[in-house]
Amino acid sequence: MDKYSLRYPSHRPRRMRRDAFSRRLMREHLLTAADLIWPVFVCEGESVREPVPSMPGVERLSLDQLLREAEALAALKVPAIALFPVVPAEKKSDDAREAWNPDGLVQRSVRALKRALPELGIITDVALDPFTSHGQDGLIDASGYVLNDETVAVLVRQALSHAEAGADVVAPSDMMDGRIGAIRTALEENGFPLTRILAYSAKYASHFYGPFRDAVGSAANLGGANKFTYQMDPANGDEALREVALDLEEGADMVMVKPGLPYLDVVRRVKETFRVPTFAYQVSGEYAMLKAAGRNGWLDERKTVLESLLAFKRAGADGILTYYARDVAAWLREDPLAESIWE
Ligand code: PBG
């Protein structure tokens, strides 16, 4: 054995970590406002800002308030928002017919947003859960089973109504088989060849969605039921790749993994396998955890939020849907390199 080997480590990775300048030089990933998509809850009425109890800092906004927020968001250079409607109980039904009402809440919101802020990308959610009296993402049979092809037919009508209203991107979050192909064909045949599809390809049956279901009011409708017959099992990774392959084959422009932080291994595998625009959703439960720990003084909220979003970038996400988008974009305005993580 060489006489120095015990006295000196052969490599000293710590040399590069010694000073801020070399840490900064070797930093591999960067979080910017252009990586963010803001999910927002839109409700009926005027001047409504209704807090969501399980998501402190998140409000259900009526359209006038949403327009104000969207303007601020666009000024912060966030590329897009994703709309989620809060539908009053009397508009929910077993056949979810409100979902494709051309004057429905989503359709009206899209038209108003596109008129006021043509540059801001508008992403709409294609799924029936806000509109069904039973809270499932699709139509059900007598046993409560979610029917695939019958649901796809309704999703197509919903997606077309969004495209007609001017949505830039339709985002099916329902996990029915074959819905991407059906929606793509319908868009082509109806004069919307440029409407993008962001497919929630690997959407897991996650308990991290709890606060979202409170926010849109589907938790009560769902009762004790679950979504295990269509959303993916958290135990599976290979299956996510099969789902992504199908959605791409059927015409998806972008794919998504959801939830985010507990599923970053899936984001990495999807990105490495397909090399397509890949998104991840930091879902309501992830927001709630960070917010709760931050409010209790158990974590530094700003630093941990920035760190978690940087982790999405490192995993390979091209963009992140996060309820923190507005806050983060404002922080990045003051601190464009997100260096407050390291202060
Ligand atoms: C349903 C939908 C869900 C979310 C987005 N779209 C919840 C569900 O599948 O029950 C969850 C988002 C979040 O938790 O932030 N189509």
Residues whose N, C-alpha, C, O or C-beta is under 5 A from the ligand:
A	BS01	PBG	A127 D129 D137 S173 F208 Y209 F212 V283 S284 G285
